[in-house]
Amino acid sequence: MIIVIDGPAGSGKSSTARAVAEQLQIQYLDSGALYRVATLVYLSTNRNRAVFLERLKVSEISFYFKENKFQVALNGEQVSEKIREMEVSNAVSEVASMPEVRTYINDLMHKAVATGVFIADGRDLGTAVFPNAELKFFMVADLDDRAQRRLAEMETNGTKATIEEVRANIASRDEVDSSREADPLKQAEDAILVNTSGLTFKEQVSQISKHVQSVIAKEL
């Protein structure tokens, strides 16, 4: 079973999905983290697309969710913190817009959710990756709210940036994600809209958890 949360950068998808997974004792899948790992591969090739696509094919990306943290490794190296650096943030939308990369990451995710109950967050999970998901959410929030949240997250992880840099990065990613040719960011017709502006974190987690619990109960 797969439950998905889509929405723009900084809307609170990842933190909310992690909290719901922890609260309900289900698995969490961070699609954005997987695209960020692919971006590390891209940057290692000095942004050479042809070389990057060949290197990605032979790269090993592994991941797991434990103690409320989504851990990722690239070719055996732990990169969970490295993928949150600004250099990666500034290039991830470019990488995610490549159809070859989307196919690669989508295959990883489909294999991961073959068994068990998962909640995943991303940009196009409900429309392109898991169109038949049992439950879909689309989270939104004001740009300033999203920038403040993302900056706080980065500071917690020890990543340095200014609020102006983070706001500009998110605005740029919104534009790229919404206008890309391959699977643009948009709300699925059957997704539940959750506007987190003005909501406390506890409130948004509670709101989504109630829906998820209801669906899980029907499946049991």
C-alpha positions in Angstrom: 0.0 0.0 0.0 1.3 3.5 -0.9 0.1 6.9 0.4 1.6 9.9 -1.3 2.1 13.6 -0.4 2.9 16.0 -3.2 3.6 19.7 -3.2 6.1 22.4 -3.9 9.5 22.7 -2.2 9.4 23.6 1.5 5.6 22.9 2.0 6.3 20.5 4.8 5.9 17.3 2.9 9.0 15.4 4.1 8.7 16.4 7.8 5.0 15.6 7.8 5.4 12.3 6.0 8.2 11.2 8.4 6.1 12.2 11.5 3.0 10.3 10.1 5.2 7.2 9.4 6.7 7.3 12.9 3.3 7.8 14.6 1.5 5.1 12.6 4.6 2.7 12.5 4.6 2.5 8.7 7.5 3.0 6.2 8.6 6.3 4.8 10.0 7.0 1.3 11.6 10.3 0.5 11.6 10.6 -3.3 13.3 14.1 -3.1 16.3 12.6 -1.4 16.7 10.0 -4.2 16.7 12.9 -6.8 19.3 14.6 -4.6 21.5 11.6 -4.7 21.2 11.5 -8.5 22.2 15.2 -8.4 25.4 14.3 -6.5 26.3 11.9 -9.4 25.5 14.7 -11.9 27.7 17.2 -10.1 30.6 14.7 -9.9 30.6 14.7 -13.7 30.9 18.6 -13.9 27.3 18.6 -15.2 28.2 16.5 -18.3 24.8 15.1 -19.1 26.0 12.2 -21.3 28.6 11.1 -18.8 26.2 11.5 -15.9 23.5 9.3 -17.5 26.0 6.5 -18.1 27.4 6.9 -14.5 23.9 6.8 -13.0 23.2 3.5 -14.6 26.1 1.8 -12.7 25.5 3.7 -9.4 24.1 2.0 -6.4 21.6 4.0 -4.4 20.4 2.4 -1.2 18.1 3.8 1.5 16.1 3.0 4.6 13.9 4.7 7.2 15.0 4.3 10.9 14.5 6.4 14.0 12.5 9.0 12.1 15.3 9.5 9.6 15.5 8.7 5.9 19.1 7.5 5.3 20.6 7.3 1.8 23.9 6.0 0.5 25.6 6.3 -2.9 27.9 3.4 -3.8 28.1 2.5 -0.2 28.9 6.0 1.1 26.5 7.7 3.5 25.3 10.9 1.9 22.2 11.9 3.9 23.7 15.2 5.0 25.7 15.9 1.8 22.5 15.9 -0.3 21.1 18.8 1.6 23.9 21.3 0.7 23.0 24.4 -1.3 25.0 23.2 -4.4 22.7 20.2 -4.6 19.6 22.2 -3.9 20.4 24.6 -6.8 20.9 21.7 -9.3 18.2 19.2 -8.2 15.4 20.6 -10.3 17.6 20.5 -13.4 18.4 16.8 -12.8 14.8 15.9 -11.9 13.6 17.4 -15.2 15.5 14.7 -17.2 13.2 11.9 -18.3 15.9 9.3 -18.0 16.4 10.2 -14.4 12.7 10.2 -13.6 12.5 6.7 -15.1 15.5 5.5 -13.0 14.1 6.9 -9.7 10.6 5.8 -10.4 11.8 2.2 -10.9 13.7 2.4 -7.5 10.5 3.6 -5.8 8.2 1.0 -7.3 10.6 -1.8 -6.2 10.7 -0.4 -2.7 7.0 -0.3 -2.1 6.2 -3.8 -3.5 5.4 -5.0 0.0 4.4 -3.2 3.2 2.7 0.1 3.9 4.5 3.2 2.8 4.0 7.0 2.9 6.0 8.9 0.3 6.5 12.5 -0.6 7.5 14.2 -3.8 6.4 16.5 -6.6 4.5 14.1 -9.0 3.8 10.9 -7.1 0.1 11.1 -7.2 -0.1 12.1 -10.9 2.8 10.2 -12.5 4.5 7.7 -10.3 1.7 6.2 -8.2 -1.5 7.3 -9.9 -3.4 4.5 -8.2 -2.2 5.3 -4.7 -4.7 4.4 -2.0 -4.6 8.0 -0.7 -3.2 11.3 -2.0 -2.4 14.6 -0.5 -1.2 17.9 -2.0 0.4 20.3 0.5 0.8 24.0 -0.1 2.1 27.0 1.9 3.1 30.6 1.3 6.6 31.2 -0.1 7.8 33.0 3.0 6.6 30.2 5.3 8.3 27.6 3.1 11.6 29.5 3.1 11.6 29.9 6.8 10.9 26.2 7.3 13.6 25.1 4.9 16.1 27.5 6.4 15.4 26.1 9.9 15.8 22.5 8.6 19.1 23.4 7.0 20.4 25.1 10.1 19.5 22.0 12.1 21.6 19.9 9.7 24.5 22.4 10.0 24.1 23.8 6.5 24.7 27.5 6.1 22.5 29.8 4.0 20.6 33.1 4.2 16.9 33.5 4.0 17.3 35.4 0.7 19.2 32.4 -0.8 16.7 29.9 0.4 13.7 32.0 -0.8 15.2 32.5 -4.2 16.1 28.8 -4.5 12.5 27.7 -3.7 11.0 30.3 -6.1 13.3 29.0 -8.8 12.4 25.4 -8.1 8.7 26.2 -8.2 9.1 27.6 -11.7 11.1 24.7 -13.0 9.0 22.0 -11.3 5.7 23.5 -12.6 6.8 24.2 -16.1 9.0 21.1 -16.9 7.9 19.0 -19.8 8.3 15.7 -18.0 5.7 15.2 -15.2 5.2 18.8 -14.1 4.2 19.6 -10.5 0.4 19.7 -10.2 -2.3 18.6 -7.9 -3.9 15.2 -8.7 -7.7 15.5 -9.2 -8.3 13.0 -6.4 -5.8 14.5 -3.9 -6.8 16.1 -0.7 -5.5 19.7 -0.5 -3.7 20.6 2.7 -2.7 24.3 3.2 -0.2 24.3 6.0 0.1 28.2 6.3 -1.3 29.0 9.7 -1.3 25.3 10.8 1.0 24.1 13.6 3.2 21.1 12.7 1.2 19.0 15.1 -2.1 20.0 13.5 -1.0 19.1 9.9 0.4 15.7 11.1 -2.9 15.0 12.9 -5.0 16.0 9.9 -3.2 13.6 7.6 -2.8 10.8 10.1 -6.6 10.6 10.6 -7.1 10.1 6.8 -4.3 7.5 6.7 -5.5 5.6 9.7 -9.0 5.4 8.1 -7.6 3.9 4.8 -5.3 1.4 6.6 -8.3 0.2 8.7 -10.3 -0.5 5.6 -7.5 -2.5 4.1 -7.0 -4.7 7.2 
